[in-house]
Amino acid sequence: MYVVIGPVLRRANGYRFDTWAAGKGTTPGYPYRRIEDAYYARNAAVKAFAKDCALAAIVCQTLDEFIARSTGYEMLKDADRACAA
């Protein structure tokens, strides 16, 4: 199973990033007032998913990449990583 982590974007109520997981769909992120706080939370989420061997985290840098990976239009080659035993 894999999780797609979107880029930090400015929204009407602050800065946030969204995540997408198979079976769950898109989950909107918490809105942060400062962009630095949003990036800190995103980096923490990336590290948390990296520790979980059952999940592969795909980190997107652009909204277009996030849409492509979360809808399945792009091959998910980097989602099949092996967990170090």
N, CA, C and O atoms as a Maestro MAE file, in Angstrom:
{
 s_m_m2io_version
 :::
 2.0.0
}

f_m_ct {
 s_m_title
 :::
 protein
 m_atom[340] {
  # First column is atom index #
  i_m_mmod_type
  r_m_x_coord
  r_m_y_coord
  r_m_z_coord
  i_m_residue_number
  s_m_chain_name
  s_m_pdb_residue_name
  s_m_pdb_atom_name
  i_m_atomic_number
  :::
  1 25 0.845 -1.180 0.000 1 A "MET " " N  " 7
  2 3 0.000 0.000 0.000 1 A "MET " " CA " 6
  3 2 0.885 1.236 0.000 1 A "MET " " C  " 6
  4 15 1.992 1.221 0.539 1 A "MET " " O  " 8
  5 25 0.396 2.288 -0.599 2 A "TYR " " N  " 7
  6 3 1.178 3.515 -0.659 2 A "TYR " " CA " 6
  7 2 0.333 4.719 -0.303 2 A "TYR " " C  " 6
  8 15 -0.896 4.693 -0.379 2 A "TYR " " O  " 8
  9 25 1.028 5.773 0.089 3 A "VAL " " N  " 7
  10 3 0.411 7.047 0.440 3 A "VAL " " CA " 6
  11 2 1.080 8.120 -0.403 3 A "VAL " " C  " 6
  12 15 2.305 8.154 -0.519 3 A "VAL " " O  " 8
  13 25 0.279 8.992 -0.987 4 A "VAL " " N  " 7
  14 3 0.797 10.109 -1.782 4 A "VAL " " CA " 6
  15 2 0.660 11.368 -0.942 4 A "VAL " " C  " 6
  16 15 -0.430 11.703 -0.478 4 A "VAL " " O  " 8
  17 25 1.774 12.061 -0.752 5 A "ILE " " N  " 7
  18 3 1.799 13.295 0.039 5 A "ILE " " CA " 6
  19 2 1.955 14.470 -0.917 5 A "ILE " " C  " 6
  20 15 2.910 14.538 -1.690 5 A "ILE " " O  " 8
  21 25 1.013 15.379 -0.850 6 A "GLY " " N  " 7
  22 3 0.994 16.511 -1.772 6 A "GLY " " CA " 6
  23 2 1.894 17.655 -1.339 6 A "GLY " " C  " 6
  24 15 2.452 17.639 -0.241 6 A "GLY " " O  " 8
  25 25 2.031 18.640 -2.200 7 A "PRO " " N  " 7
  26 3 2.849 19.817 -1.879 7 A "PRO " " CA " 6
  27 2 2.113 20.752 -0.925 7 A "PRO " " C  " 6
  28 15 0.892 20.679 -0.781 7 A "PRO " " O  " 8
  29 25 2.864 21.619 -0.285 8 A "VAL " " N  " 7
  30 3 2.262 22.649 0.563 8 A "VAL " " CA " 6
  31 2 1.699 23.725 -0.366 8 A "VAL " " C  " 6
  32 15 2.404 24.273 -1.213 8 A "VAL " " O  " 8
  33 25 0.414 24.009 -0.180 9 A "LEU " " N  " 7
  34 3 -0.270 24.994 -1.018 9 A "LEU " " CA " 6
  35 2 -0.939 26.053 -0.152 9 A "LEU " " C  " 6
  36 15 -1.337 25.793 0.984 9 A "LEU " " O  " 8
  37 25 -1.051 27.250 -0.713 10 A "ARG " " N  " 7
  38 3 -1.757 28.309 -0.006 10 A "ARG " " CA " 6
  39 2 -3.243 28.191 -0.311 10 A "ARG " " C  " 6
  40 15 -3.649 28.136 -1.472 10 A "ARG " " O  " 8
  41 25 -4.037 28.153 0.730 11 A "ARG " " N  " 7
  42 3 -5.485 28.069 0.591 11 A "ARG " " CA " 6
  43 2 -6.090 29.287 1.269 11 A "ARG " " C  " 6
  44 15 -5.369 30.104 1.842 11 A "ARG " " O  " 8
  45 25 -7.401 29.411 1.209 12 A "ALA " " N  " 7
  46 3 -8.086 30.568 1.784 12 A "ALA " " CA " 6
  47 2 -7.867 30.676 3.290 12 A "ALA " " C  " 6
  48 15 -7.803 31.779 3.833 12 A "ALA " " O  " 8
  49 25 -7.753 29.533 3.964 13 A "ASN " " N  " 7
  50 3 -7.603 29.556 5.424 13 A "ASN " " CA " 6
  51 2 -6.183 29.280 5.881 13 A "ASN " " C  " 6
  52 15 -5.980 28.960 7.053 13 A "ASN " " O  " 8
  53 25 -5.197 29.389 5.012 14 A "GLY " " N  " 7
  54 3 -3.808 29.196 5.397 14 A "GLY " " CA " 6
  55 2 -3.080 28.271 4.438 14 A "GLY " " C  " 6
  56 15 -3.491 28.092 3.291 14 A "GLY " " O  " 8
  57 25 -1.989 27.684 4.926 15 A "TYR " " N  " 7
  58 3 -1.177 26.766 4.133 15 A "TYR " " CA " 6
  59 2 -1.450 25.345 4.599 15 A "TYR " " C  " 6
  60 15 -1.592 25.092 5.795 15 A "TYR " " O  " 8
  61 25 -1.523 24.414 3.642 16 A "ARG " " N  " 7
  62 3 -1.732 23.025 4.017 16 A "ARG " " CA " 6
  63 2 -1.273 22.104 2.904 16 A "ARG " " C  " 6
  64 15 -1.024 22.533 1.778 16 A "ARG " " O  " 8
  65 25 -1.166 20.827 3.246 17 A "PHE " " N  " 7
  66 3 -0.861 19.793 2.263 17 A "PHE " " CA " 6
  67 2 -1.886 18.686 2.436 17 A "PHE " " C  " 6
  68 15 -2.376 18.453 3.540 17 A "PHE " " O  " 8
  69 25 -2.204 18.012 1.359 18 A "ASP " " N  " 7
  70 3 -3.168 16.924 1.381 18 A "ASP " " CA " 6
  71 2 -2.434 15.600 1.218 18 A "ASP " " C  " 6
  72 15 -1.316 15.550 0.706 18 A "ASP " " O  " 8
  73 25 -3.077 14.540 1.659 19 A "THR " " N  " 7
  74 3 -2.548 13.197 1.447 19 A "THR " " CA " 6
  75 2 -3.620 12.355 0.766 19 A "THR " " C  " 6
  76 15 -4.814 12.638 0.871 19 A "THR " " O  " 8
  77 25 -3.173 11.317 0.067 20 A "TRP " " N  " 7
  78 3 -4.082 10.396 -0.588 20 A "TRP " " CA " 6
  79 2 -3.617 8.982 -0.294 20 A "TRP " " C  " 6
  80 15 -2.427 8.681 -0.383 20 A "TRP " " O  " 8
  81 25 -4.553 8.119 0.054 21 A "ALA " " N  " 7
  82 3 -4.246 6.711 0.306 21 A "ALA " " CA " 6
  83 2 -5.297 5.850 -0.381 21 A "ALA " " C  " 6
  84 15 -6.471 6.216 -0.441 21 A "ALA " " O  " 8
  85 25 -4.870 4.715 -0.892 22 A "ALA " " N  " 7
  86 3 -5.801 3.790 -1.528 22 A "ALA " " CA " 6
  87 2 -6.834 3.343 -0.503 22 A "ALA " " C  " 6
  88 15 -6.487 2.968 0.617 22 A "ALA " " O  " 8
  89 25 -8.075 3.384 -0.884 23 A "GLY " " N  " 7
  90 3 -9.151 2.992 0.006 23 A "GLY " " CA " 6
  91 2 -9.696 4.125 0.858 23 A "GLY " " C  " 6
  92 15 -10.839 4.063 1.312 23 A "GLY " " O  " 8
  93 25 -8.898 5.155 1.081 24 A "LYS " " N  " 7
  94 3 -9.329 6.302 1.883 24 A "LYS " " CA " 6
  95 2 -9.633 7.517 1.024 24 A "LYS " " C  " 6
  96 15 -10.508 8.316 1.359 24 A "LYS " " O  " 8
  97 25 -8.923 7.658 -0.069 25 A "GLY " " N  " 7
  98 3 -9.078 8.839 -0.909 25 A "GLY " " CA " 6
  99 2 -8.238 9.996 -0.386 25 A "GLY " " C  " 6
  100 15 -7.285 9.798 0.368 25 A "GLY " " O  " 8
  101 25 -8.598 11.187 -0.788 26 A "THR " " N  " 7
  102 3 -7.851 12.374 -0.396 26 A "THR " " CA " 6
  103 2 -8.286 12.847 0.983 26 A "THR " " C  " 6
  104 15 -9.475 12.968 1.275 26 A "THR " " O  " 8
  105 25 -7.291 13.112 1.820 27 A "THR " " N  " 7
  106 3 -7.533 13.637 3.155 27 A "THR " " CA " 6
  107 2 -6.958 15.046 3.214 27 A "THR " " C  " 6
  108 15 -5.751 15.222 3.048 27 A "THR " " O  " 8
  109 25 -7.795 16.052 3.446 28 A "PRO " " N  " 7
  110 3 -7.264 17.418 3.526 28 A "PRO " " CA " 6
  111 2 -6.432 17.594 4.790 28 A "PRO " " C  " 6
  112 15 -6.755 17.060 5.852 28 A "PRO " " O  " 8
  113 25 -5.366 18.347 4.647 29 A "GLY " " N  " 7
  114 3 -4.488 18.595 5.777 29 A "GLY " " CA " 6
  115 2 -4.980 19.717 6.665 29 A "GLY " " C  " 6
  116 15 -5.884 20.472 6.307 29 A "GLY " " O  " 8
  117 25 -4.371 19.807 7.819 30 A "TYR " " N  " 7
  118 3 -4.678 20.867 8.777 30 A "TYR " " CA " 6
  119 2 -4.174 22.195 8.218 30 A "TYR " " C  " 6
  120 15 -3.057 22.242 7.703 30 A "TYR " " O  " 8
  121 25 -4.948 23.270 8.298 31 A "PRO " " N  " 7
  122 3 -4.477 24.569 7.806 31 A "PRO " " CA " 6
  123 2 -3.529 25.238 8.814 31 A "PRO " " C  " 6
  124 15 -3.849 25.370 9.995 31 A "PRO " " O  " 8
  125 25 -2.373 25.651 8.324 32 A "TYR " " N  " 7
  126 3 -1.374 26.342 9.149 32 A "TYR " " CA " 6
  127 2 -1.313 27.804 8.740 32 A "TYR " " C  " 6
  128 15 -1.435 28.135 7.560 32 A "TYR " " O  " 8
  129 25 -1.124 28.666 9.714 33 A "ARG " " N  " 7
  130 3 -1.048 30.101 9.420 33 A "ARG " " CA " 6
  131 2 0.279 30.478 8.784 33 A "ARG " " C  " 6
  132 15 0.349 31.398 7.968 33 A "ARG " " O  " 8
  133 25 1.336 29.760 9.165 34 A "ARG " " N  " 7
  134 3 2.670 30.064 8.621 34 A "ARG " " CA " 6
  135 2 3.121 28.938 7.707 34 A "ARG " " C  " 6
  136 15 2.907 27.762 8.000 34 A "ARG " " O  " 8
  137 25 3.744 29.307 6.601 35 A "ILE " " N  " 7
  138 3 4.195 28.311 5.637 35 A "ILE " " CA " 6
  139 2 5.277 27.404 6.239 35 A "ILE " " C  " 6
  140 15 5.364 26.222 5.905 35 A "ILE " " O  " 8
  141 25 6.095 27.973 7.126 36 A "GLU " " N  " 7
  142 3 7.141 27.181 7.770 36 A "GLU " " CA " 6
  143 2 6.542 26.048 8.603 36 A "GLU " " C  " 6
  144 15 7.083 24.943 8.642 36 A "GLU " " O  " 8
  145 25 5.430 26.331 9.263 37 A "ASP " " N  " 7
  146 3 4.769 25.305 10.071 37 A "ASP " " CA " 6
  147 2 4.204 24.194 9.192 37 A "ASP " " C  " 6
  148 15 4.253 23.021 9.563 37 A "ASP " " O  " 8
  149 25 3.671 24.557 8.035 38 A "ALA " " N  " 7
  150 3 3.129 23.563 7.114 38 A "ALA " " CA " 6
  151 2 4.229 22.652 6.581 38 A "ALA " " C  " 6
  152 15 4.036 21.440 6.481 38 A "ALA " " O  " 8
  153 25 5.380 23.227 6.237 39 A "TYR " " N  " 7
  154 3 6.503 22.410 5.757 39 A "TYR " " CA " 6
  155 2 7.049 21.514 6.869 39 A "TYR " " C  " 6
  156 15 7.433 20.374 6.610 39 A "TYR " " O  " 8
  157 25 7.085 22.010 8.078 40 A "TYR " " N  " 7
  158 3 7.545 21.201 9.207 40 A "TYR " " CA " 6
  159 2 6.628 19.992 9.402 40 A "TYR " " C  " 6
  160 15 7.103 18.872 9.590 40 A "TYR " " O  " 8
  161 25 5.320 20.219 9.356 41 A "ALA " " N  " 7
  162 3 4.356 19.129 9.521 41 A "ALA " " CA " 6
  163 2 4.443 18.137 8.364 41 A "ALA " " C  " 6
  164 15 4.320 16.930 8.572 41 A "ALA " " O  " 8
  165 25 4.652 18.635 7.155 42 A "ARG " " N  " 7
  166 3 4.775 17.750 5.989 42 A "ARG " " CA " 6
  167 2 6.019 16.886 6.106 42 A "ARG " " C  " 6
  168 15 5.970 15.687 5.834 42 A "ARG " " O  " 8
  169 25 7.123 17.481 6.506 43 A "ASN " " N  " 7
  170 3 8.355 16.700 6.677 43 A "ASN " " CA " 6
  171 2 8.200 15.649 7.774 43 A "ASN " " C  " 6
  172 15 8.724 14.542 7.652 43 A "ASN " " O  " 8
  173 25 7.488 15.989 8.837 44 A "ALA " " N  " 7
  174 3 7.226 15.025 9.904 44 A "ALA " " CA " 6
  175 2 6.364 13.872 9.394 44 A "ALA " " C  " 6
  176 15 6.586 12.721 9.767 44 A "ALA " " O  " 8
  177 25 5.385 14.173 8.548 45 A "ALA " " N  " 7
  178 3 4.544 13.124 7.975 45 A "ALA " " CA " 6
  179 2 5.353 12.210 7.060 45 A "ALA " " C  " 6
  180 15 5.160 10.994 7.067 45 A "ALA " " O  " 8
  181 25 6.248 12.786 6.281 46 A "VAL " " N  " 7
  182 3 7.108 11.988 5.399 46 A "VAL " " CA " 6
  183 2 7.967 11.044 6.226 46 A "VAL " " C  " 6
  184 15 8.096 9.868 5.886 46 A "VAL " " O  " 8
  185 25 8.553 11.541 7.301 47 A "LYS " " N  " 7
  186 3 9.395 10.698 8.161 47 A "LYS " " CA " 6
  187 2 8.578 9.610 8.843 47 A "LYS " " C  " 6
  188 15 9.054 8.486 8.999 47 A "LYS " " O  " 8
  189 25 7.366 9.927 9.246 48 A "ALA " " N  " 7
  190 3 6.509 8.931 9.901 48 A "ALA " " CA " 6
  191 2 6.148 7.807 8.932 48 A "ALA " " C  " 6
  192 15 6.166 6.636 9.311 48 A "ALA " " O  " 8
  193 25 5.823 8.150 7.692 49 A "PHE " " N  " 7
  194 3 5.509 7.120 6.709 49 A "PHE " " CA " 6
  195 2 6.740 6.323 6.323 49 A "PHE " " C  " 6
  196 15 6.631 5.138 6.008 49 A "PHE " " O  " 8
  197 25 7.916 6.951 6.340 50 A "ALA " " N  " 7
  198 3 9.149 6.245 5.998 50 A "ALA " " CA " 6
  199 2 9.491 5.179 7.029 50 A "ALA " " C  " 6
  200 15 10.114 4.173 6.688 50 A "ALA " " O  " 8
  201 25 9.098 5.379 8.277 51 A "LYS " " N  " 7
  202 3 9.366 4.394 9.326 51 A "LYS " " CA " 6
  203 2 8.443 3.190 9.241 51 A "LYS " " C  " 6
  204 15 8.786 2.111 9.723 51 A "LYS " " O  " 8
  205 25 7.274 3.363 8.634 52 A "ASP " " N  " 7
  206 3 6.294 2.284 8.527 52 A "ASP " " CA " 6
  207 2 6.601 1.454 7.287 52 A "ASP " " C  " 6
  208 15 6.462 1.936 6.163 52 A "ASP " " O  " 8
  209 25 7.014 0.222 7.490 53 A "CYS " " N  " 7
  210 3 7.411 -0.632 6.366 53 A "CYS " " CA " 6
  211 2 6.235 -1.089 5.514 53 A "CYS " " C  " 6
  212 15 6.434 -1.491 4.368 53 A "CYS " " O  " 8
  213 25 5.032 -1.041 6.034 54 A "ALA " " N  " 7
  214 3 3.854 -1.488 5.283 54 A "ALA " " CA " 6
  215 2 3.397 -0.439 4.278 54 A "ALA " " C  " 6
  216 15 2.662 -0.756 3.343 54 A "ALA " " O  " 8
  217 25 3.825 0.810 4.461 55 A "LEU " " N  " 7
  218 3 3.410 1.894 3.579 55 A "LEU " " CA " 6
  219 2 4.604 2.455 2.818 55 A "LEU " " C  " 6
  220 15 5.706 2.550 3.359 55 A "LEU " " O  " 8
  221 25 4.383 2.817 1.588 56 A "ALA " " N  " 7
  222 3 5.389 3.519 0.806 56 A "ALA " " CA " 6
  223 2 4.894 4.933 0.593 56 A "ALA " " C  " 6
  224 15 3.781 5.134 0.108 56 A "ALA " " O  " 8
  225 25 5.696 5.906 0.945 57 A "ALA " " N  " 7
  226 3 5.312 7.308 0.799 57 A "ALA " " CA " 6
  227 2 5.857 7.859 -0.512 57 A "ALA " " C  " 6
  228 15 7.050 7.751 -0.795 57 A "ALA " " O  " 8
  229 25 4.987 8.440 -1.295 58 A "ILE " " N  " 7
  230 3 5.371 9.110 -2.531 58 A "ILE " " CA " 6
  231 2 5.181 10.601 -2.283 58 A "ILE " " C  " 6
  232 15 4.055 11.061 -2.091 58 A "ILE " " O  " 8
  233 25 6.260 11.346 -2.286 59 A "VAL " " N  " 7
  234 3 6.225 12.771 -1.975 59 A "VAL " " CA " 6
  235 2 6.208 13.565 -3.276 59 A "VAL " " C  " 6
  236 15 7.111 13.437 -4.102 59 A "VAL " " O  " 8
  237 25 5.185 14.377 -3.449 60 A "CYS " " N  " 7
  238 3 5.013 15.175 -4.665 60 A "CYS " " CA " 6
  239 2 5.444 16.616 -4.416 60 A "CYS " " C  " 6
  240 15 5.202 17.179 -3.348 60 A "CYS " " O  " 8
  241 25 6.082 17.193 -5.413 61 A "GLN " " N  " 7
  242 3 6.547 18.568 -5.307 61 A "GLN " " CA " 6
  243 2 5.591 19.568 -5.959 61 A "GLN " " C  " 6
  244 15 5.633 20.758 -5.649 61 A "GLN " " O  " 8
  245 25 4.730 19.089 -6.861 62 A "THR " " N  " 7
  246 3 3.794 19.979 -7.540 62 A "THR " " CA " 6
  247 2 2.374 19.416 -7.446 62 A "THR " " C  " 6
  248 15 2.183 18.226 -7.195 62 A "THR " " O  " 8
  249 25 1.396 20.278 -7.648 63 A "LEU " " N  " 7
  250 3 0.001 19.851 -7.622 63 A "LEU " " CA " 6
  251 2 -0.293 18.905 -8.781 63 A "LEU " " C  " 6
  252 15 -1.033 17.935 -8.616 63 A "LEU " " O  " 8
  253 25 0.281 19.180 -9.955 64 A "ASP " " N  " 7
  254 3 0.068 18.297 -11.109 64 A "ASP " " CA " 6
  255 2 0.582 16.887 -10.830 64 A "ASP " " C  " 6
  256 15 -0.071 15.905 -11.183 64 A "ASP " " O  " 8
  257 25 1.732 16.787 -10.207 65 A "GLU " " N  " 7
  258 3 2.288 15.483 -9.860 65 A "GLU " " CA " 6
  259 2 1.393 14.766 -8.849 65 A "GLU " " C  " 6
  260 15 1.168 13.561 -8.966 65 A "GLU " " O  " 8
  261 25 0.884 15.495 -7.864 66 A "PHE " " N  " 7
  262 3 -0.007 14.914 -6.865 66 A "PHE " " CA " 6
  263 2 -1.279 14.372 -7.518 66 A "PHE " " C  " 6
  264 15 -1.729 13.274 -7.190 66 A "PHE " " O  " 8
  265 25 -1.851 15.132 -8.431 67 A "ILE " " N  " 7
  266 3 -3.061 14.689 -9.123 67 A "ILE " " CA " 6
  267 2 -2.773 13.449 -9.961 67 A "ILE " " C  " 6
  268 15 -3.549 12.494 -9.948 67 A "ILE " " O  " 8
  269 25 -1.661 13.464 -10.686 68 A "ALA " " N  " 7
  270 3 -1.320 12.327 -11.544 68 A "ALA " " CA " 6
  271 2 -1.092 11.060 -10.731 68 A "ALA " " C  " 6
  272 15 -1.555 9.986 -11.116 68 A "ALA " " O  " 8
  273 25 -0.397 11.174 -9.632 69 A "ARG " " N  " 7
  274 3 -0.086 9.982 -8.838 69 A "ARG " " CA " 6
  275 2 -1.284 9.492 -8.040 69 A "ARG " " C  " 6
  276 15 -1.434 8.288 -7.835 69 A "ARG " " O  " 8
  277 25 -2.130 10.391 -7.591 70 A "SER " " N  " 7
  278 3 -3.265 9.961 -6.777 70 A "SER " " CA " 6
  279 2 -4.415 9.420 -7.630 70 A "SER " " C  " 6
  280 15 -5.266 8.690 -7.122 70 A "SER " " O  " 8
  281 25 -4.451 9.767 -8.911 71 A "THR " " N  " 7
  282 3 -5.501 9.247 -9.775 71 A "THR " " CA " 6
  283 2 -5.047 8.045 -10.577 71 A "THR " " C  " 6
  284 15 -5.864 7.415 -11.249 71 A "THR " " O  " 8
  285 25 -3.767 7.708 -10.526 72 A "GLY " " N  " 7
  286 3 -3.267 6.518 -11.206 72 A "GLY " " CA " 6
  287 2 -2.848 6.736 -12.639 72 A "GLY " " C  " 6
  288 15 -2.588 5.766 -13.351 72 A "GLY " " O  " 8
  289 25 -2.773 7.988 -13.094 73 A "TYR " " N  " 7
  290 3 -2.358 8.242 -14.469 73 A "TYR " " CA " 6
  291 2 -0.863 8.030 -14.679 73 A "TYR " " C  " 6
  292 15 -0.409 7.829 -15.806 73 A "TYR " " O  " 8
  293 25 -0.127 8.075 -13.622 74 A "GLU " " N  " 7
  294 3 1.323 7.921 -13.733 74 A "GLU " " CA " 6
  295 2 1.720 6.601 -13.098 74 A "GLU " " C  " 6
  296 15 1.152 6.204 -12.081 74 A "GLU " " O  " 8
  297 25 2.675 5.931 -13.679 75 A "MET " " N  " 7
  298 3 3.140 4.664 -13.115 75 A "MET " " CA " 6
  299 2 3.738 4.919 -11.735 75 A "MET " " C  " 6
  300 15 4.460 5.895 -11.533 75 A "MET " " O  " 8
  301 25 3.440 4.056 -10.813 76 A "LEU " " N  " 7
  302 3 3.909 4.218 -9.445 76 A "LEU " " CA " 6
  303 2 5.132 3.329 -9.200 76 A "LEU " " C  " 6
  304 15 5.131 2.478 -8.311 76 A "LEU " " O  " 8
  305 25 6.155 3.540 -9.995 77 A "LYS " " N  " 7
  306 3 7.354 2.709 -9.912 77 A "LYS " " CA " 6
  307 2 8.032 2.786 -8.554 77 A "LYS " " C  " 6
  308 15 8.524 1.782 -8.039 77 A "LYS " " O  " 8
  309 25 8.056 3.984 -7.975 78 A "ASP " " N  " 7
  310 3 8.767 4.130 -6.712 78 A "ASP " " CA " 6
  311 2 7.914 3.738 -5.515 78 A "ASP " " C  " 6
  312 15 8.346 3.915 -4.376 78 A "ASP " " O  " 8
  313 25 6.723 3.215 -5.739 79 A "ALA " " N  " 7
  314 3 5.880 2.780 -4.624 79 A "ALA " " CA " 6
  315 2 6.241 1.379 -4.163 79 A "ALA " " C  " 6
  316 15 5.839 0.967 -3.075 79 A "ALA " " O  " 8
  317 25 6.983 0.650 -4.959 80 A "ASP " " N  " 7
  318 3 7.301 -0.725 -4.595 80 A "ASP " " CA " 6
  319 2 8.709 -0.814 -3.991 80 A "ASP " " C  " 6
  320 15 9.590 -1.487 -4.526 80 A "ASP " " O  " 8
  321 25 8.890 -0.139 -2.902 81 A "ARG " " N  " 7
  322 3 10.181 -0.191 -2.215 81 A "ARG " " CA " 6
  323 2 10.169 -1.342 -1.235 81 A "ARG " " C  " 6
  324 15 9.114 -1.736 -0.740 81 A "ARG " " O  " 8
  325 25 11.321 -1.870 -0.961 82 A "ALA " " N  " 7
  326 3 11.412 -2.989 -0.023 82 A "ALA " " CA " 6
  327 2 11.743 -2.442 1.363 82 A "ALA " " C  " 6
  328 15 12.501 -1.482 1.504 82 A "ALA " " O  " 8
  329 25 11.178 -3.049 2.345 83 A "CYS " " N  " 7
  330 3 11.422 -2.660 3.731 83 A "CYS " " CA " 6
  331 2 12.681 -3.360 4.227 83 A "CYS " " C  " 6
  332 15 12.847 -4.567 4.049 83 A "CYS " " O  " 8
  333 25 13.542 -2.605 4.834 84 A "ALA " " N  " 7
  334 3 14.754 -3.192 5.400 84 A "ALA " " CA " 6
  335 2 14.392 -3.990 6.645 84 A "ALA " " C  " 6
  336 15 13.770 -3.476 7.575 84 A "ALA " " O  " 8
  337 25 14.787 -5.231 6.643 85 A "ALA " " N  " 7
  338 3 14.437 -6.115 7.779 85 A "ALA " " CA " 6
  339 2 15.347 -5.936 8.944 85 A "ALA " " C  " 6
  340 15 15.181 -6.604 9.965 85 A "ALA " " O  " 8
  :::
 }
 m_bond[339] {
  # First column is bond index #
  i_m_from
  i_m_to
  i_m_order
  :::
  1 1 2 1
  2 2 3 1
  3 3 4 2
  4 3 5 1
  5 5 6 1
  6 6 7 1
  7 7 8 2
  8 7 9 1
  9 9 10 1
  10 10 11 1
  11 11 12 2
  12 11 13 1
  13 13 14 1
  14 14 15 1
  15 15 16 2
  16 15 17 1
  17 17 18 1
  18 18 19 1
  19 19 20 2
  20 19 21 1
  21 21 22 1
  22 22 23 1
  23 23 24 2
  24 23 25 1
  25 25 26 1
  26 26 27 1
  27 27 28 2
  28 27 29 1
  29 29 30 1
  30 30 31 1
  31 31 32 2
  32 31 33 1
  33 33 34 1
  34 34 35 1
  35 35 36 2
  36 35 37 1
  37 37 38 1
  38 38 39 1
  39 39 40 2
  40 39 41 1
  41 41 42 1
  42 42 43 1
  43 43 44 2
  44 43 45 1
  45 45 46 1
  46 46 47 1
  47 47 48 2
  48 47 49 1
  49 49 50 1
  50 50 51 1
  51 51 52 2
  52 51 53 1
  53 53 54 1
  54 54 55 1
  55 55 56 2
  56 55 57 1
  57 57 58 1
  58 58 59 1
  59 59 60 2
  60 59 61 1
  61 61 62 1
  62 62 63 1
  63 63 64 2
  64 63 65 1
  65 65 66 1
  66 66 67 1
  67 67 68 2
  68 67 69 1
  69 69 70 1
  70 70 71 1
  71 71 72 2
  72 71 73 1
  73 73 74 1
  74 74 75 1
  75 75 76 2
  76 75 77 1
  77 77 78 1
  78 78 79 1
  79 79 80 2
  80 79 81 1
  81 81 82 1
  82 82 83 1
  83 83 84 2
  84 83 85 1
  85 85 86 1
  86 86 87 1
  87 87 88 2
  88 87 89 1
  89 89 90 1
  90 90 91 1
  91 91 92 2
  92 91 93 1
  93 93 94 1
  94 94 95 1
  95 95 96 2
  96 95 97 1
  97 97 98 1
  98 98 99 1
  99 99 100 2
  100 99 101 1
  101 101 102 1
  102 102 103 1
  103 103 104 2
  104 103 105 1
  105 105 106 1
  106 106 107 1
  107 107 108 2
  108 107 109 1
  109 109 110 1
  110 110 111 1
  111 111 112 2
  112 111 113 1
  113 113 114 1
  114 114 115 1
  115 115 116 2
  116 115 117 1
  117 117 118 1
  118 118 119 1
  119 119 120 2
  120 119 121 1
  121 121 122 1
  122 122 123 1
  123 123 124 2
  124 123 125 1
  125 125 126 1
  126 126 127 1
  127 127 128 2
  128 127 129 1
  129 129 130 1
  130 130 131 1
  131 131 132 2
  132 131 133 1
  133 133 134 1
  134 134 135 1
  135 135 136 2
  136 135 137 1
  137 137 138 1
  138 138 139 1
  139 139 140 2
  140 139 141 1
  141 141 142 1
  142 142 143 1
  143 143 144 2
  144 143 145 1
  145 145 146 1
  146 146 147 1
  147 147 148 2
  148 147 149 1
  149 149 150 1
  150 150 151 1
  151 151 152 2
  152 151 153 1
  153 153 154 1
  154 154 155 1
  155 155 156 2
  156 155 157 1
  157 157 158 1
  158 158 159 1
  159 159 160 2
  160 159 161 1
  161 161 162 1
  162 162 163 1
  163 163 164 2
  164 163 165 1
  165 165 166 1
  166 166 167 1
  167 167 168 2
  168 167 169 1
  169 169 170 1
  170 170 171 1
  171 171 172 2
  172 171 173 1
  173 173 174 1
  174 174 175 1
  175 175 176 2
  176 175 177 1
  177 177 178 1
  178 178 179 1
  179 179 180 2
  180 179 181 1
  181 181 182 1
  182 182 183 1
  183 183 184 2
  184 183 185 1
  185 185 186 1
  186 186 187 1
  187 187 188 2
  188 187 189 1
  189 189 190 1
  190 190 191 1
  191 191 192 2
  192 191 193 1
  193 193 194 1
  194 194 195 1
  195 195 196 2
  196 195 197 1
  197 197 198 1
  198 198 199 1
  199 199 200 2
  200 199 201 1
  201 201 202 1
  202 202 203 1
  203 203 204 2
  204 203 205 1
  205 205 206 1
  206 206 207 1
  207 207 208 2
  208 207 209 1
  209 209 210 1
  210 210 211 1
  211 211 212 2
  212 211 213 1
  213 213 214 1
  214 214 215 1
  215 215 216 2
  216 215 217 1
  217 217 218 1
  218 218 219 1
  219 219 220 2
  220 219 221 1
  221 221 222 1
  222 222 223 1
  223 223 224 2
  224 223 225 1
  225 225 226 1
  226 226 227 1
  227 227 228 2
  228 227 229 1
  229 229 230 1
  230 230 231 1
  231 231 232 2
  232 231 233 1
  233 233 234 1
  234 234 235 1
  235 235 236 2
  236 235 237 1
  237 237 238 1
  238 238 239 1
  239 239 240 2
  240 239 241 1
  241 241 242 1
  242 242 243 1
  243 243 244 2
  244 243 245 1
  245 245 246 1
  246 246 247 1
  247 247 248 2
  248 247 249 1
  249 249 250 1
  250 250 251 1
  251 251 252 2
  252 251 253 1
  253 253 254 1
  254 254 255 1
  255 255 256 2
  256 255 257 1
  257 257 258 1
  258 258 259 1
  259 259 260 2
  260 259 261 1
  261 261 262 1
  262 262 263 1
  263 263 264 2
  264 263 265 1
  265 265 266 1
  266 266 267 1
  267 267 268 2
  268 267 269 1
  269 269 270 1
  270 270 271 1
  271 271 272 2
  272 271 273 1
  273 273 274 1
  274 274 275 1
  275 275 276 2
  276 275 277 1
  277 277 278 1
  278 278 279 1
  279 279 280 2
  280 279 281 1
  281 281 282 1
  282 282 283 1
  283 283 284 2
  284 283 285 1
  285 285 286 1
  286 286 287 1
  287 287 288 2
  288 287 289 1
  289 289 290 1
  290 290 291 1
  291 291 292 2
  292 291 293 1
  293 293 294 1
  294 294 295 1
  295 295 296 2
  296 295 297 1
  297 297 298 1
  298 298 299 1
  299 299 300 2
  300 299 301 1
  301 301 302 1
  302 302 303 1
  303 303 304 2
  304 303 305 1
  305 305 306 1
  306 306 307 1
  307 307 308 2
  308 307 309 1
  309 309 310 1
  310 310 311 1
  311 311 312 2
  312 311 313 1
  313 313 314 1
  314 314 315 1
  315 315 316 2
  316 315 317 1
  317 317 318 1
  318 318 319 1
  319 319 320 2
  320 319 321 1
  321 321 322 1
  322 322 323 1
  323 323 324 2
  324 323 325 1
  325 325 326 1
  326 326 327 1
  327 327 328 2
  328 327 329 1
  329 329 330 1
  330 330 331 1
  331 331 332 2
  332 331 333 1
  333 333 334 1
  334 334 335 1
  335 335 336 2
  336 335 337 1
  337 337 338 1
  338 338 339 1
  339 339 340 2
  :::
 }
}
